[in-house]
Amino acid sequence: MVERGNVDENKRATLRRFAVLGAAAPLTKLADRKDERSEVPDAIAGYVATTPGAHFSKIRDDLQLGTGETQHHLRRLVEGEVVESHRDGDYRRFFPAAQFSAFEQVALSYLRRDTARGMVVELLRDPDASGGDIADALDVSRATVSKHAADLEEMGLLSREDGYAVERPETLITLLVRYADSFDANVESFASEAAGLISFDP
């Protein structure tokens, strides 16, 4: 059984870690420094800065916040133009304000989905990969690959004219490399391979 005090301390440590990042945003104008919980909006801003495209539930759960608390602070951050959001199917995804183009926001939204991200990474690694190759690499069915490929094509991230081809691969590589540690071990491995292929100003 985990003691309540340990849970609270773990939550505070998590908030402090992201609050350091969020404090660099123009959030100081919004936070009430007399409020002992003022580190919460800083932490959310920091989390969104390092995990752009995260949806509401992931932000809430990773920062160990309550639903109402998360809603309240995200609303203030959006109103204060520190964070912006857009609807992605059943999710609302959050981004640092005025940092990403519309294409980059869509790309990050799909890179936050395990299968879609895996497909993009496999195609960036091997542009000649077939649907069967991708299905084998991701351990999913061909039908699953076809479904996600259709979604990626509809959103302008993939072409299916002659096999599968990633659209704007340089942009996708940049996003994967820049935010590799917010994805998974596969992306971290890919980033170590791809970092030398691109240059960017973080």
C-alpha positions, -999 to +999 in steps of 0.1 A: +000+000+000+014+034-010+011+061+016-008+092+008+022+114+017+044+096-008+018+101-036+016+138-028+053+142-028+057+124-061+030+147-076+048+177-063+081+165-078+065+159-112+049+194-111+082+211-101+101+193-129+077+206-156+072+240-139+108+248-145+102+245-182+069+263-181+083+293-162+101+302-194+068+308-211+049+342-208+029+325-181+041+347-152+015+373-163-012+347-156-001+329-125-011+342-091+021+338-071+001+341-039-016+309-048+003+279-034-007+259-065+007+284-089+032+258-100+004+239-117-001+262-147+036+264-151+039+227-150+011+223-176+028+249-199+061+231-195+045+197-202+028+210-233+061+226-245+079+192-242+050+170-253+032+191-280+001+174-293-007+157-260-044+152-254-063+163-222-063+129-204-025+124-210-017+158-195-040+152-166-027+117-159+010+124-164+009+154-141-013+135-116-039+163-116-077+162-111-100+166-141-115+199-129-081+212-119-067+204-154-097+219-172-094+251-151-057+257-158-058+247-194-087+271-200-067+299-184-037+290-205-057+290-237-074+323-228-040+338-220-026+326-254+001+305-237-014+273-251-037+266-280-057+235-289-075+218-317-100+189-319-086+156-332-115+132-334-125+123-299-095+142-285-085+178-279-048+182-283-027+210-269+003+230-283+024+259-272+007+290-288+019+302-321+047+277-324+036+252-349+021+254-384-013+238-392+006+209-409+029+204-379+000+203-355-017+176-376+015+158-379+022+158-342-014+147-335-009+116-356+026+110-343+009+108-308-010+077-321+011+045-317+003+027-350+003+059-372+037+069-356+051+034-361+041+035-398+057+069-404+089+058-387+091+025-406+086+044-439+112+070-430+136+042-423+127+023-454+108+043-481+103+011-501+085-007-473+053-024-484+021-027-464+031-062-455+065-051-444+050-024-422+024-049-407+052-073-399+074-047-383+045-033-361+029-067-355-005-056-367-027-068-395-025-056-431-061-043-427-049-021-398-021-007-419-045+000-447-069+018-424-042+040-408-027+047-443-060+060-455-063+083-425-027+095-429-034+101-466-065+121-459-046+143-435-018+150-460+009+130-443+011+101-467+008+094-504-005+061-517-001+068-554+028+044-559+031+024-528+034+043-495+054+076-494+057+100-465+048+136-474+072+163-462+096+138-446+120+165-435+093+181-413+083+147-398+119+138-391+125+171-374+095+167-352+104+131-343+140+140-335+132+172-316+105+155-294+119+119-294+119+115-256+082+123-255+074+093-277+088+058-272+120+038-274+115+031-311+115+068-319+145+075-296+164+048-316+152+064-349+162+098-337+198+087-330+199+074-365+183+104-382+198+133-362+227+135-386+204+138-416+188+171-407+196+204-390+172+225-370+172+254-345+155+241-314 
